[in-house]
Amino acid sequence: MSQKRTSAIILVVVLVFVVVTLVALGNPALGVAISAGVTVATLVWKMLHAK
């Protein structure tokens, strides 16, 4: 994987983590729902790219 791609992936992961954390601080139930959605989306993405 190229350095640019790796940097972009790390940036997106950090930004998603920050947004979910800020939402969870304001509304814990919504934060949990978003976290679950992000987790499922990540698992599906990894399964599709594994093939």
PDB file with one MODEL, atoms N, CA, C and O in Angstrom:
MODEL        1
ATOM      1  N   MET A   1       0.857  -1.166   0.000  1.00  0.00           N
ATOM      2  CA  MET A   1       0.000   0.000   0.000  1.00  0.00           C
ATOM      3  C   MET A   1       0.907   1.234   0.000  1.00  0.00           C
ATOM      4  O   MET A   1       1.928   1.259   0.688  1.00  0.00           O
ATOM      5  N   SER A   2       0.536   2.241  -0.763  1.00  0.00           N
ATOM      6  CA  SER A   2       1.373   3.432  -0.856  1.00  0.00           C
ATOM      7  C   SER A   2       1.262   4.274   0.416  1.00  0.00           C
ATOM      8  O   SER A   2       0.322   4.145   1.200  1.00  0.00           O
ATOM      9  N   GLN A   3       2.241   5.123   0.581  1.00  0.00           N
ATOM     10  CA  GLN A   3       2.287   5.992   1.766  1.00  0.00           C
ATOM     11  C   GLN A   3       1.101   6.955   1.790  1.00  0.00           C
ATOM     12  O   GLN A   3       0.540   7.218   2.854  1.00  0.00           O
ATOM     13  N   LYS A   4       0.716   7.484   0.620  1.00  0.00           N
ATOM     14  CA  LYS A   4      -0.424   8.409   0.561  1.00  0.00           C
ATOM     15  C   LYS A   4      -1.720   7.715   0.961  1.00  0.00           C
ATOM     16  O   LYS A   4      -2.536   8.274   1.693  1.00  0.00           O
ATOM     17  N   ARG A   5      -1.899   6.494   0.472  1.00  0.00           N
ATOM     18  CA  ARG A   5      -3.124   5.747   0.795  1.00  0.00           C
ATOM     19  C   ARG A   5      -3.183   5.432   2.284  1.00  0.00           C
ATOM     20  O   ARG A   5      -4.235   5.558   2.911  1.00  0.00           O
ATOM     21  N   THR A   6      -2.067   5.026   2.838  1.00  0.00           N
ATOM     22  CA  THR A   6      -2.014   4.725   4.267  1.00  0.00           C
ATOM     23  C   THR A   6      -2.317   5.969   5.092  1.00  0.00           C
ATOM     24  O   THR A   6      -3.065   5.902   6.068  1.00  0.00           O
ATOM     25  N   SER A   7      -1.743   7.096   4.706  1.00  0.00           N
ATOM     26  CA  SER A   7      -1.989   8.353   5.424  1.00  0.00           C
ATOM     27  C   SER A   7      -3.455   8.761   5.334  1.00  0.00           C
ATOM     28  O   SER A   7      -4.026   9.237   6.316  1.00  0.00           O
ATOM     29  N   ALA A   8      -4.065   8.581   4.171  1.00  0.00           N
ATOM     30  CA  ALA A   8      -5.471   8.927   3.997  1.00  0.00           C
ATOM     31  C   ALA A   8      -6.367   8.046   4.863  1.00  0.00           C
ATOM     32  O   ALA A   8      -7.323   8.530   5.469  1.00  0.00           O
ATOM     33  N   ILE A   9      -6.057   6.763   4.919  1.00  0.00           N
ATOM     34  CA  ILE A   9      -6.855   5.843   5.740  1.00  0.00           C
ATOM     35  C   ILE A   9      -6.742   6.207   7.211  1.00  0.00           C
ATOM     36  O   ILE A   9      -7.742   6.212   7.929  1.00  0.00           O
ATOM     37  N   ILE A  10      -5.537   6.509   7.663  1.00  0.00           N
ATOM     38  CA  ILE A  10      -5.338   6.891   9.066  1.00  0.00           C
ATOM     39  C   ILE A  10      -6.089   8.176   9.377  1.00  0.00           C
ATOM     40  O   ILE A  10      -6.701   8.291  10.439  1.00  0.00           O
ATOM     41  N   LEU A  11      -6.051   9.146   8.465  1.00  0.00           N
ATOM     42  CA  LEU A  11      -6.759  10.407   8.666  1.00  0.00           C
ATOM     43  C   LEU A  11      -8.262  10.182   8.778  1.00  0.00           C
ATOM     44  O   LEU A  11      -8.905  10.757   9.656  1.00  0.00           O
ATOM     45  N   VAL A  12      -8.828   9.362   7.911  1.00  0.00           N
ATOM     46  CA  VAL A  12     -10.267   9.085   7.946  1.00  0.00           C
ATOM     47  C   VAL A  12     -10.652   8.382   9.244  1.00  0.00           C
ATOM     48  O   VAL A  12     -11.670   8.713   9.852  1.00  0.00           O
ATOM     49  N   VAL A  13      -9.846   7.419   9.669  1.00  0.00           N
ATOM     50  CA  VAL A  13     -10.136   6.700  10.910  1.00  0.00           C
ATOM     51  C   VAL A  13     -10.127   7.653  12.098  1.00  0.00           C
ATOM     52  O   VAL A  13     -11.015   7.594  12.949  1.00  0.00           O
ATOM     53  N   VAL A  14      -9.143   8.521  12.162  1.00  0.00           N
ATOM     54  CA  VAL A  14      -9.055   9.473  13.271  1.00  0.00           C
ATOM     55  C   VAL A  14     -10.239  10.441  13.241  1.00  0.00           C
ATOM     56  O   VAL A  14     -10.819  10.738  14.285  1.00  0.00           O
ATOM     57  N   LEU A  15     -10.600  10.930  12.060  1.00  0.00           N
ATOM     58  CA  LEU A  15     -11.731  11.859  11.968  1.00  0.00           C
ATOM     59  C   LEU A  15     -13.047  11.196  12.374  1.00  0.00           C
ATOM     60  O   LEU A  15     -13.853  11.800  13.081  1.00  0.00           O
ATOM     61  N   VAL A  16     -13.267   9.971  11.935  1.00  0.00           N
ATOM     62  CA  VAL A  16     -14.487   9.249  12.323  1.00  0.00           C
ATOM     63  C   VAL A  16     -14.510   9.042  13.834  1.00  0.00           C
ATOM     64  O   VAL A  16     -15.551   9.217  14.468  1.00  0.00           O
ATOM     65  N   PHE A  17     -13.369   8.670  14.416  1.00  0.00           N
ATOM     66  CA  PHE A  17     -13.287   8.475  15.865  1.00  0.00           C
ATOM     67  C   PHE A  17     -13.630   9.766  16.606  1.00  0.00           C
ATOM     68  O   PHE A  17     -14.375   9.737  17.585  1.00  0.00           O
ATOM     69  N   VAL A  18     -13.095  10.893  16.149  1.00  0.00           N
ATOM     70  CA  VAL A  18     -13.358  12.178  16.800  1.00  0.00           C
ATOM     71  C   VAL A  18     -14.832  12.553  16.700  1.00  0.00           C
ATOM     72  O   VAL A  18     -15.427  12.992  17.685  1.00  0.00           O
ATOM     73  N   VAL A  19     -15.428  12.384  15.523  1.00  0.00           N
ATOM     74  CA  VAL A  19     -16.837  12.738  15.342  1.00  0.00           C
ATOM     75  C   VAL A  19     -17.735  11.861  16.210  1.00  0.00           C
ATOM     76  O   VAL A  19     -18.652  12.360  16.863  1.00  0.00           O
ATOM     77  N   VAL A  20     -17.472  10.557  16.218  1.00  0.00           N
ATOM     78  CA  VAL A  20     -18.294   9.644  17.030  1.00  0.00           C
ATOM     79  C   VAL A  20     -18.142   9.966  18.509  1.00  0.00           C
ATOM     80  O   VAL A  20     -19.117   9.905  19.259  1.00  0.00           O
ATOM     81  N   THR A  21     -16.929  10.307  18.937  1.00  0.00           N
ATOM     82  CA  THR A  21     -16.707  10.658  20.339  1.00  0.00           C
ATOM     83  C   THR A  21     -17.467  11.927  20.714  1.00  0.00           C
ATOM     84  O   THR A  21     -18.081  11.989  21.779  1.00  0.00           O
ATOM     85  N   LEU A  22     -17.429  12.928  19.855  1.00  0.00           N
ATOM     86  CA  LEU A  22     -18.156  14.170  20.147  1.00  0.00           C
ATOM     87  C   LEU A  22     -19.663  13.942  20.186  1.00  0.00           C
ATOM     88  O   LEU A  22     -20.353  14.496  21.041  1.00  0.00           O
ATOM     89  N   VAL A  23     -20.172  13.134  19.272  1.00  0.00           N
ATOM     90  CA  VAL A  23     -21.603  12.820  19.278  1.00  0.00           C
ATOM     91  C   VAL A  23     -21.958  12.041  20.539  1.00  0.00           C
ATOM     92  O   VAL A  23     -22.989  12.303  21.160  1.00  0.00           O
ATOM     93  N   ALA A  24     -21.117  11.090  20.921  1.00  0.00           N
ATOM     94  CA  ALA A  24     -21.391  10.271  22.106  1.00  0.00           C
ATOM     95  C   ALA A  24     -21.389  11.109  23.381  1.00  0.00           C
ATOM     96  O   ALA A  24     -22.124  10.808  24.322  1.00  0.00           O
ATOM     97  N   LEU A  25     -20.575  12.148  23.418  1.00  0.00           N
ATOM     98  CA  LEU A  25     -20.568  13.009  24.602  1.00  0.00           C
ATOM     99  C   LEU A  25     -21.885  13.774  24.723  1.00  0.00           C
ATOM    100  O   LEU A  25     -22.370  14.002  25.831  1.00  0.00           O
ATOM    101  N   GLY A  26     -22.457  14.164  23.604  1.00  0.00           N
ATOM    102  CA  GLY A  26     -23.719  14.897  23.621  1.00  0.00           C
ATOM    103  C   GLY A  26     -24.934  14.004  23.773  1.00  0.00           C
ATOM    104  O   GLY A  26     -25.889  14.359  24.464  1.00  0.00           O
ATOM    105  N   ASN A  27     -24.904  12.841  23.129  1.00  0.00           N
ATOM    106  CA  ASN A  27     -26.040  11.924  23.151  1.00  0.00           C
ATOM    107  C   ASN A  27     -25.498  10.493  23.125  1.00  0.00           C
ATOM    108  O   ASN A  27     -25.222   9.959  22.051  1.00  0.00           O
ATOM    109  N   PRO A  28     -25.347   9.876  24.283  1.00  0.00           N
ATOM    110  CA  PRO A  28     -24.722   8.546  24.344  1.00  0.00           C
ATOM    111  C   PRO A  28     -25.415   7.480  23.491  1.00  0.00           C
ATOM    112  O   PRO A  28     -24.742   6.644  22.889  1.00  0.00           O
ATOM    113  N   ALA A  29     -26.731   7.499  23.433  1.00  0.00           N
ATOM    114  CA  ALA A  29     -27.447   6.480  22.650  1.00  0.00           C
ATOM    115  C   ALA A  29     -27.132   6.627  21.161  1.00  0.00           C
ATOM    116  O   ALA A  29     -26.920   5.630  20.471  1.00  0.00           O
ATOM    117  N   LEU A  30     -27.101   7.844  20.675  1.00  0.00           N
ATOM    118  CA  LEU A  30     -26.772   8.086  19.273  1.00  0.00           C
ATOM    119  C   LEU A  30     -25.313   7.718  18.998  1.00  0.00           C
ATOM    120  O   LEU A  30     -24.996   7.195  17.930  1.00  0.00           O
ATOM    121  N   GLY A  31     -24.431   7.986  19.949  1.00  0.00           N
ATOM    122  CA  GLY A  31     -23.028   7.613  19.801  1.00  0.00           C
ATOM    123  C   GLY A  31     -22.848   6.110  19.674  1.00  0.00           C
ATOM    124  O   GLY A  31     -22.041   5.643  18.870  1.00  0.00           O
ATOM    125  N   VAL A  32     -23.596   5.352  20.464  1.00  0.00           N
ATOM    126  CA  VAL A  32     -23.524   3.891  20.390  1.00  0.00           C
ATOM    127  C   VAL A  32     -24.060   3.406  19.048  1.00  0.00           C
ATOM    128  O   VAL A  32     -23.487   2.502  18.439  1.00  0.00           O
ATOM    129  N   ALA A  33     -25.153   4.000  18.588  1.00  0.00           N
ATOM    130  CA  ALA A  33     -25.735   3.599  17.297  1.00  0.00           C
ATOM    131  C   ALA A  33     -24.773   3.888  16.145  1.00  0.00           C
ATOM    132  O   ALA A  33     -24.605   3.058  15.251  1.00  0.00           O
ATOM    133  N   ILE A  34     -24.149   5.050  16.164  1.00  0.00           N
ATOM    134  CA  ILE A  34     -23.192   5.388  15.106  1.00  0.00           C
ATOM    135  C   ILE A  34     -21.981   4.463  15.174  1.00  0.00           C
ATOM    136  O   ILE A  34     -21.481   4.018  14.141  1.00  0.00           O
ATOM    137  N   SER A  35     -21.513   4.176  16.373  1.00  0.00           N
ATOM    138  CA  SER A  35     -20.365   3.269  16.535  1.00  0.00           C
ATOM    139  C   SER A  35     -20.679   1.888  15.976  1.00  0.00           C
ATOM    140  O   SER A  35     -19.845   1.283  15.303  1.00  0.00           O
ATOM    141  N   ALA A  36     -21.877   1.389  16.252  1.00  0.00           N
ATOM    142  CA  ALA A  36     -22.281   0.083  15.729  1.00  0.00           C
ATOM    143  C   ALA A  36     -22.352   0.122  14.202  1.00  0.00           C
ATOM    144  O   ALA A  36     -21.920  -0.819  13.536  1.00  0.00           O
ATOM    145  N   GLY A  37     -22.886   1.189  13.657  1.00  0.00           N
ATOM    146  CA  GLY A  37     -22.962   1.322  12.201  1.00  0.00           C
ATOM    147  C   GLY A  37     -21.596   1.371  11.549  1.00  0.00           C
ATOM    148  O   GLY A  37     -21.378   0.747  10.511  1.00  0.00           O
ATOM    149  N   VAL A  38     -20.681   2.101  12.144  1.00  0.00           N
ATOM    150  CA  VAL A  38     -19.314   2.185  11.619  1.00  0.00           C
ATOM    151  C   VAL A  38     -18.637   0.816  11.704  1.00  0.00           C
ATOM    152  O   VAL A  38     -17.917   0.425  10.785  1.00  0.00           O
ATOM    153  N   THR A  39     -18.859   0.097  12.782  1.00  0.00           N
ATOM    154  CA  THR A  39     -18.267  -1.228  12.945  1.00  0.00           C
ATOM    155  C   THR A  39     -18.778  -2.196  11.884  1.00  0.00           C
ATOM    156  O   THR A  39     -17.992  -2.922  11.276  1.00  0.00           O
ATOM    157  N   VAL A  40     -20.075  -2.208  11.661  1.00  0.00           N
ATOM    158  CA  VAL A  40     -20.657  -3.095  10.647  1.00  0.00           C
ATOM    159  C   VAL A  40     -20.155  -2.720   9.256  1.00  0.00           C
ATOM    160  O   VAL A  40     -19.808  -3.594   8.463  1.00  0.00           O
ATOM    161  N   ALA A  41     -20.115  -1.430   8.962  1.00  0.00           N
ATOM    162  CA  ALA A  41     -19.629  -0.985   7.650  1.00  0.00           C
ATOM    163  C   ALA A  41     -18.173  -1.392   7.442  1.00  0.00           C
ATOM    164  O   ALA A  41     -17.799  -1.789   6.339  1.00  0.00           O
ATOM    165  N   THR A  42     -17.352  -1.302   8.477  1.00  0.00           N
ATOM    166  CA  THR A  42     -15.947  -1.699   8.379  1.00  0.00           C
ATOM    167  C   THR A  42     -15.813  -3.193   8.131  1.00  0.00           C
ATOM    168  O   THR A  42     -14.997  -3.617   7.313  1.00  0.00           O
ATOM    169  N   LEU A  43     -16.607  -3.992   8.833  1.00  0.00           N
ATOM    170  CA  LEU A  43     -16.547  -5.441   8.643  1.00  0.00           C
ATOM    171  C   LEU A  43     -16.985  -5.835   7.231  1.00  0.00           C
ATOM    172  O   LEU A  43     -16.361  -6.690   6.601  1.00  0.00           O
ATOM    173  N   VAL A  44     -18.047  -5.216   6.738  1.00  0.00           N
ATOM    174  CA  VAL A  44     -18.515  -5.514   5.382  1.00  0.00           C
ATOM    175  C   VAL A  44     -17.456  -5.111   4.359  1.00  0.00           C
ATOM    176  O   VAL A  44     -17.192  -5.852   3.411  1.00  0.00           O
ATOM    177  N   TRP A  45     -16.855  -3.951   4.547  1.00  0.00           N
ATOM    178  CA  TRP A  45     -15.816  -3.473   3.630  1.00  0.00           C
ATOM    179  C   TRP A  45     -14.635  -4.438   3.601  1.00  0.00           C
ATOM    180  O   TRP A  45     -14.118  -4.759   2.532  1.00  0.00           O
ATOM    181  N   LYS A  46     -14.211  -4.899   4.774  1.00  0.00           N
ATOM    182  CA  LYS A  46     -13.078  -5.838   4.833  1.00  0.00           C
ATOM    183  C   LYS A  46     -13.448  -7.171   4.185  1.00  0.00           C
ATOM    184  O   LYS A  46     -12.617  -7.775   3.508  1.00  0.00           O
ATOM    185  N   MET A  47     -14.676  -7.634   4.381  1.00  0.00           N
ATOM    186  CA  MET A  47     -15.089  -8.895   3.776  1.00  0.00           C
ATOM    187  C   MET A  47     -15.136  -8.781   2.259  1.00  0.00           C
ATOM    188  O   MET A  47     -14.733  -9.712   1.562  1.00  0.00           O
ATOM    189  N   LEU A  48     -15.621  -7.659   1.734  1.00  0.00           N
ATOM    190  CA  LEU A  48     -15.710  -7.481   0.293  1.00  0.00           C
ATOM    191  C   LEU A  48     -14.323  -7.332  -0.339  1.00  0.00           C
ATOM    192  O   LEU A  48     -14.111  -7.800  -1.457  1.00  0.00           O
ATOM    193  N   HIS A  49     -13.392  -6.701   0.341  1.00  0.00           N
ATOM    194  CA  HIS A  49     -12.053  -6.508  -0.198  1.00  0.00           C
ATOM    195  C   HIS A  49     -11.164  -7.725   0.002  1.00  0.00           C
ATOM    196  O   HIS A  49     -10.085  -7.801  -0.586  1.00  0.00           O
ATOM    197  N   ALA A  50     -11.596  -8.678   0.823  1.00  0.00           N
ATOM    198  CA  ALA A  50     -10.797  -9.886   1.061  1.00  0.00           C
ATOM    199  C   ALA A  50     -10.884 -10.822  -0.142  1.00  0.00           C
ATOM    200  O   ALA A  50     -10.009 -11.664  -0.342  1.00  0.00           O
ATOM    201  N   LYS A  51     -11.932 -10.674  -0.937  1.00  0.00           N
ATOM    202  CA  LYS A  51     -12.135 -11.568  -2.085  1.00  0.00           C
ATOM    203  C   LYS A  51     -11.315 -11.115  -3.270  1.00  0.00           C
ATOM    204  O   LYS A  51     -11.357 -11.745  -4.326  1.00  0.00           O
TER     205      LYS A  51
ENDMDL
END
